[in-house]
Amino acid sequence: MTDADIALWQQRLPRAFGATPATRALRWAGGAAFVVWLATLLWWFDITPARLWNGLSGLFVILKLMVPPSPGELWMDILRGMAESVAMAFLGTVMAAVVAVPLGFLGARNVVTVTLLRFSVRRFFDGIRGVDQLIWALAYVRAVGLGPLAGVLAIFTSDLAVLAKLYAEAIENAEKKQSEGVVAAGGNTLQALRFGVLPQVLPIMLAQALYFFESNTRSAAILGVVGAGGIGLQIAERIKVRHWDEVAFIIILMVVTVGVIDFISARVRRRLIGVRETPMG
């Protein structure tokens, strides 16, 4: 192959011969801009090695004070707060899962064919999901006062839109043959959805609700810090008085509780969805 042939192919396929000078210059400019932006953020937030070292030193002191963990004298309040967090997570998740079912059908493309209505419902989901659960908790604390009711409402509101979106996607992926068979047998649209679509997606809906219940058990602890009830309030009170051994006990109790719920919900989810058997031989 002559130099002329190489030049011809380089002209036809420039990327095969490496990046062009303009592309390399653009990459270097992008890298320099990234470094400048990163340095700006570090300066803005006053993140320095000395400050990080002092923070780690203080964290090590706290970890030493956590050993050995102790329930303290008010251990019944800790157990009551943990039970309250689990109850908050369960009630909020159940409420959200039930209300999300009809909303999921309204947001499904194969159920609601009116584009404007479906688009409005989906944007409603996005708007609710755009607000963090902690923000909802702060709003409900101001609305209904301190206590677990604010936490239940915060979990319900934040999970409602997410579950509705997941349910809508599951409904859109359902097989059409079952609902078509119901219609062919003389059923109406509602009967086709009830007996043709819902039995297909119901196990998936229940499995997703169980997963959210497990996740909300952890979230309920954070909600209590802002006054929405649960074990988070117990943590906040002990952090204020620097009873770090009791904080460590609460953290261990939370880990054990979430682990037990995760184990039980995982077994239930596998039973609902089913485990695909591998072929023998």
C-alpha positions in Angstrom: 0.0 0.0 0.0 1.4 3.3 -1.0 1.5 6.6 0.9 -1.2 7.9 -1.4 -3.5 5.0 -0.6 -2.9 5.5 3.1 -3.7 9.2 2.7 -6.9 8.3 0.8 -8.1 6.0 3.5 -7.2 8.4 6.2 -9.3 11.0 4.5 -12.3 8.6 4.2 -12.0 7.1 7.7 -10.3 9.7 9.9 -11.3 8.0 13.2 -9.6 4.8 12.3 -6.2 6.6 12.4 -6.7 8.1 15.8 -8.2 11.3 17.0 -7.8 14.5 15.0 -6.0 17.5 16.5 -9.3 19.3 17.0 -10.7 16.3 18.9 -7.7 16.0 21.1 -7.8 19.7 21.8 -11.5 19.4 22.7 -10.7 16.5 25.1 -8.0 18.5 26.8 -10.3 21.5 27.2 -13.0 19.3 28.7 -10.5 17.7 31.1 -9.2 21.1 32.2 -12.8 22.4 32.7 -13.6 19.4 34.8 -10.5 19.9 37.0 -11.3 23.6 37.4 -14.9 22.8 38.3 -13.8 20.2 40.9 -11.3 22.6 42.4 -14.0 25.3 42.6 -16.3 23.0 44.5 -13.6 22.0 47.0 -12.9 25.7 47.6 -16.6 26.6 47.8 -17.3 23.9 50.4 -14.0 24.6 52.3 -12.9 21.0 51.9 -9.2 20.9 53.0 -7.0 18.0 54.2 -6.7 19.6 57.7 -10.5 19.8 58.0 -10.9 16.2 56.8 -8.3 15.0 59.3 -9.9 16.8 62.2 -13.3 15.3 61.2 -11.9 11.8 61.0 -10.2 12.2 64.4 -13.5 13.3 66.0 -15.3 10.3 64.3 -12.7 7.9 65.9 -13.4 9.4 69.3 -17.2 8.8 68.8 -16.6 5.2 67.7 -14.5 4.6 70.9 -17.3 6.0 73.0 -19.8 3.6 71.3 -17.9 0.6 72.7 -19.5 -1.3 74.4 -23.0 -0.7 73.3 -25.6 -0.3 76.0 -29.4 -0.1 76.0 -29.3 2.3 79.0 -32.0 2.7 81.5 -34.7 3.7 79.1 -34.4 0.6 76.9 -38.2 0.2 76.8 -38.4 3.5 75.0 -35.9 2.2 72.4 -37.9 -0.9 71.8 -41.1 1.1 71.6 -39.5 3.5 69.1 -38.3 0.6 66.9 -41.7 -1.0 66.9 -43.2 2.4 66.0 -40.8 2.7 63.0 -41.7 -0.7 61.7 -45.4 0.1 62.1 -45.0 3.4 60.3 -43.2 1.7 57.4 -45.8 -1.0 57.2 -48.8 1.3 57.3 -47.4 3.9 54.9 -46.3 1.2 52.4 -49.7 -0.6 52.5 -51.6 2.6 52.0 -49.3 3.6 49.1 -49.5 0.2 47.5 -53.3 0.1 47.5 -53.8 3.6 46.2 -51.0 3.1 43.6 -52.9 0.3 41.9 -55.6 2.4 40.2 -53.1 5.1 39.5 -50.9 2.6 37.8 -53.7 1.6 35.5 -54.3 5.3 34.7 -50.6 5.7 33.8 -50.4 2.6 31.6 -50.2 3.1 27.8 -52.2 0.0 27.0 -55.1 1.0 29.3 -55.5 4.7 28.9 -55.2 5.6 25.2 -55.9 9.3 25.7 -52.4 10.8 25.4 -53.2 14.0 27.3 -54.7 12.2 30.3 -51.9 9.6 30.5 -49.3 12.4 30.1 -50.8 14.4 32.9 -50.9 11.4 35.2 -47.3 10.5 34.5 -46.2 14.1 35.1 -48.1 14.0 38.4 -46.0 10.9 39.3 -42.8 12.8 38.4 -43.8 15.8 40.5 -44.4 13.7 43.6 -41.3 11.7 43.1 -39.3 14.9 42.7 -39.8 15.8 46.4 -37.7 13.8 48.9 -39.3 11.8 51.7 -37.7 14.0 54.3 -39.2 17.1 52.8 -42.6 15.5 53.0 -42.0 14.6 56.6 -41.1 18.2 57.5 -44.3 19.5 55.7 -46.5 16.9 57.5 -45.0 17.7 60.9 -46.0 21.3 60.4 -49.5 20.2 59.1 -50.5 17.4 61.6 -47.9 17.9 64.4 -45.2 15.7 65.8 -45.6 12.0 66.0 -45.9 8.9 63.8 -48.8 10.2 61.7 -46.5 12.6 60.0 -44.1 9.8 59.2 -46.8 7.5 57.8 -48.1 10.3 55.6 -44.6 11.1 54.4 -43.9 7.4 53.5 -47.3 7.1 51.8 -46.8 10.3 49.7 -43.3 9.5 48.6 -44.0 5.8 47.8 -47.3 6.5 46.0 -45.8 8.0 42.9 -42.9 5.5 42.7 -45.1 2.5 43.1 -47.7 3.9 40.6 -45.0 4.3 38.0 -43.6 0.8 38.6 -47.1 -0.6 38.5 -47.8 1.2 35.2 -44.7 -0.3 33.6 -45.7 -3.7 34.8 -49.2 -3.3 33.3 -47.8 -2.2 30.0 -45.6 -5.3 29.8 -48.6 -7.7 30.5 -49.6 -10.2 27.9 -52.6 -9.2 25.7 -53.9 -12.7 25.1 -55.5 -13.0 28.5 -57.4 -9.8 28.3 -58.4 -10.5 24.7 -59.7 -13.8 25.8 -61.9 -12.2 28.4 -63.3 -9.7 25.9 -63.9 -12.6 23.4 -65.9 -14.4 26.1 -68.2 -11.4 26.4 -66.5 -9.4 29.1 -66.2 -5.6 29.2 -63.1 -3.5 29.6 -63.1 -3.5 33.4 -63.5 -7.2 33.5 -60.7 -7.6 31.0 -58.5 -5.5 33.3 -59.6 -7.4 36.4 -59.4 -11.0 35.1 -56.9 -10.5 32.2 -54.3 -8.0 33.4 -54.4 -7.9 37.2 -53.7 -11.6 37.8 -50.5 -11.2 35.7 -49.1 -8.2 37.5 -50.4 -8.7 41.0 -47.4 -10.9 42.2 -45.0 -8.2 40.8 -47.0 -5.5 42.6 -46.9 -7.4 45.9 -43.1 -8.1 45.5 -42.4 -4.4 44.9 -44.5 -3.4 47.9 -42.6 -5.8 50.1 -39.3 -4.3 48.9 -40.5 -0.8 49.7 -41.6 -1.9 53.1 -38.1 -3.1 53.8 -36.6 0.1 52.5 -39.1 2.2 54.4 -38.1 0.6 57.7 -34.7 2.2 57.3 -36.2 5.5 56.1 -38.5 5.7 59.1 -35.5 6.0 61.4 -34.4 9.2 59.5 -38.0 10.6 59.6 -38.0 10.4 63.4 -35.0 12.9 63.6 -37.3 15.7 62.3 -40.1 14.8 64.7 -42.1 12.3 62.6 -42.0 9.6 65.3 -40.1 6.3 65.4 -36.7 5.3 66.5 -35.1 8.3 64.9 -36.4 10.5 67.8 -34.6 8.2 70.3 -31.4 8.5 68.3 -31.6 12.3 68.1 -32.2 12.6 71.9 -29.2 10.5 72.8 -26.9 12.2 70.3 -27.8 15.6 72.0 -26.7 14.3 75.4 -23.8 12.4 73.9 -24.8 8.9 75.1 -22.9 7.2 72.3 -23.1 3.7 73.8 -26.9 3.9 73.6 -26.7 5.2 70.0 -24.6 2.2 69.1 -27.1 -0.1 70.7 -29.9 1.5 68.6 -27.9 1.2 65.4 -27.3 -2.5 66.1 -31.0 -3.0 66.8 -31.9 -1.3 63.5 -29.5 -3.4 61.6 -30.9 -6.6 63.1 -34.5 -5.5 62.5 -33.9 -4.6 58.9 -32.0 -7.8 58.4 -34.9 -9.9 59.7 -37.4 -8.0 57.6 -35.2 -8.3 54.5 -34.9 -12.1 55.0 -38.6 -12.6 55.4 -39.6 -10.3 52.6 -37.0 -11.9 50.2 -38.5 -15.3 50.9 -42.0 -14.0 50.3 -41.0 -12.2 47.1 -39.4 -15.4 45.7 -42.6 -17.3 46.5 -44.7 -14.6 44.8 -42.6 -14.2 41.7 -41.4 -17.8 41.5 -37.9 -19.2 41.0 -37.1 -20.4 37.5 -36.0 -24.0 37.6 -32.8 -24.8 35.7 -33.1 -27.7 33.2 -31.6 -31.0 34.2 -29.1 -33.0 32.1 
